[in-house]
């Protein structure tokens, strides 16, 4: 997040909150309102939606972001599932993100423009 206190460690390095990886389901790197990502186990929630509800990666990310929103926060993530599908959703005004597409070309975005892989 912008304007964070110098030296502050956020939720991103905390397994379950800002990061999750499981070869069978997905890898997720989240960012946003750290305390609320921790309280909602944001990154783990994406995995749980895939494993327990057989949700699509898009729906799993949306459900996890909704849990953060319900606690009063916003955020986003970069997620890839076991089949290679990529999702980069966010509920903030902007989120810098990028990927290398199937054609090998880099793609970047900041606001709500489409970015798919």
DANOR-V474978 format. One line per field, one symbol per residue. ss: DSSP state (2 for helix, 1 for strand, 0 for the rest). phi: phi as a letter, one per 30 degrees, with the letter a starting at -180 (. if undefined). psi: psi as a letter, one per 30 degrees, with the letter a starting at -180 (. if undefined). A space follows every 10 residues. Layout:
ss: ???
phi: ???
psi: ???
This chain:
ss: 0000000000 0000100011 1100011111 1102222222 0222222222 2220002222 2222222222 0000111111 1000011001 0000001111 0000011110 0000000
phi: .diddeidcc dedcdjdcba aaedbabbbc akdedddddc hedddeeddd dcchdddedd dddddddded djcbaaacbb cdcjdcbbda ccdbadaaac dediddbbab cdddbbb
psi: klglkkfkka fegjkedfkk kjffdlkkjl lbjeeeeeef heeeeeeeee effhlleeee eeeeeeeeef fgalallkkk lffgkkkhll gleljklllj lfgfkkklle bglkjl.
